[in-house]
Amino acid sequence: IATVLVPASEGLFRYYERHGYQTLFHIKEYKFSCQEVQEEFQEVYAASLRDEHVKDEVTLLEVSNEEYKRIRDLHFEGPGFVKWSKAEIAYAIKENALLGGNTKKVVVKHHEDILMYYIDNETLVVKETTLKSKRILPVLKEIAIRLGCDSVSVRTANNHLKEGSLRPFGMIFGLEATAELNNAYLNL
């Protein structure tokens, strides 16, 4: 049995490390303006997802706790993935809503993904998404514009985007961090 925790500061990472915890979970954080996506990343979009088409192809729908869990589990499944229970997912969705956030299913060309976000000073802050790396920039740009935002801040699994900065997110005790667990994912 292992214990997992998310320290709130760098000092707490050092404190728990002295008590036998190892940093295992990392997240990638990336911030961009909607204008930046249009100018600098146009060439990475699949032809069918170019800016002029993406707005017609993105649908935001309500998502149940069960759907969120199913899509999340399928997307992140692998060594080191921490699978949350239905009750834990329900709590995370409710907490996000209480703090002014929203949780949606994103449908793009029949592909279903999830998106947990909130808005802070005209920035769409994405806490979690399963959008594929080729879709993430144009789709989040379109959603941000729809919601009246001019920039996006997204955090993803550490191997999800080339862009962004990697930072420690969580620690583990009772399980050795091995190379097989390099892409361990906790989030929420």
N, C-alpha and C positions, 0 to 999 in steps of 0.2 A: 504494500500500500504506500502511495506517495502523497505528499502534501504539496499543494500548489498555492502560491500567493502572488499578489501584484503590489509591490512596494510603491509608495506614493512619492518617493524622492530618491535621489542618488545616494544620499546618506543611509537610507533604509536598505538599499541594495547591499551596501558595504556591511551594515549591521547583520543582516541575515546571512551573508556569505561567511562571516565569522562564526556563525552558528550552524554551518554545514549545508546551507542552501546553495544551489547552483543556478546561475542565470541560464535559462533554457529557451524562453519565449521572447521573440523580438517582433516588432512591427515596423513596417515601412510607412513613413509619413511623407506626404507630398502635397504641396500647395501650388496652385496656379490660378491665374486670372482667366476668365472666359476669353478675353482677347488673345492671350498668350497661346491658348490651344489652337485658335483659328490660324494664327500666324506661324507658329513653330512646329506643330505636330501634325499638320494636315497629311503629310505623306505616310504616316503610320496607320491611318485608318483604312480599313477594307473599303473597296470601291463602293459597296452598297451602303456604307455608313458615313459617307462624306457629309459635311455640314448641311448641304442643301436637302439631303434625304432624311437625316437622322430624326428631325423633329416630327416627321410623319410616322416613324417606326417605333417610337418610344411610348409605351403605355404604362402608367402607374396605376396599380390596383391595390385594394386592401389585401392584407395577407393575414391568415390565421396563425396562431402559435404553432400549430402542427405543420402547416405548409412551410413556415419559416425554418423550423427544425429540419424538415425533410430536405429542402433545398440546400441548407447550410451543411448538413451532414454529408450529402452527396458531393458537394463541391470541395470540402476541406478534408475529407477522409484520407487518412494516411498515417504513417508513423509520427507520433507526437501530437496528433490532433486531440484536443480535449473536447469530448462530446458532451454537450450540456443536455440535461433532462428537459422534458416538456415544461415542468414547473419552473426550472431555472430560466428557460427561454421566455416563458410568460412573464416572469419577474423582470427580466432585462427590458422587454418591450414596454411593460407598464412603467418602469422607472424612467425610461427614455421619454415616454409620453408625459409623465408628471413634470419632467424638466423642460417641457415645451417641444420635444422632438416628435418624430414620426417614423413609422416603419411601413415599408411598402414592398409589394412584389413589382419588379420591373420586367416588362415583356418587350423584347426586341426581336423581331422576325421569328416568333414562336419559341424563343429561348427565354426561360424563366430564371430570374435572378432575384436576390433580396437586397434591400437597401435600408439601413438604419441611420438616421441623420437628425440633425437639428440645425437651426439657422442662428448665426451669431454675427451681428453687424454686417449684414449683406454678404456673408460667407456661408455657403453650404458646407457644413461640417459632417463628413461621413464617418460614422463610427465603425461600420462594417458593411461590406458588400461582397457579392460573389460575381460581379461583372467581370468578364474575361478581360485580359490586359489589352487586347486590340480594341475593345469597346469602351473601356472605362473612361477615357478622356472625352470622347465626343458625347457619350451618353450623359455623363455627369455634367458636362457643360450645358447640354440641352435642359436637363432637369433644373440646374441652377438658374438658368435664364427664366424658365417657367415660374420659378418660385421667387423671382425678383432679386436674385443674388448676382453679384458681379465676379465672384471668385469661389474657389472650391478648396477645401482642405480635406484630404482623404487619408485614412490609415488602412493598410491592407496587410495581408500575410507578407512575411519578409521576402518571399520569392515571387511576388505577384507583379511588381512593376520594376522597370529598370531605373526610372527616375525616383528621386526622393532620398530621405535619410533614414537609416536603420537605427532603431534605438531599443534598448532593453525594455521588456514589458513585464515579464513574470519569471518567477523562480520556482524551483522544485526541490524537495527533500525526499530521499528514500528511493530514488531512481537515478542511476548514473546517466549523465548527459553524454550520449555517444554521437558519432558522425551520422548515424542513421536518423537521429532526431534533429538534424540541423534546421529543418523547416517546420519544427513544432509550432502549433498554432493554438492559442487560447482565446484572445480577444474578448469582446463584450465586457 
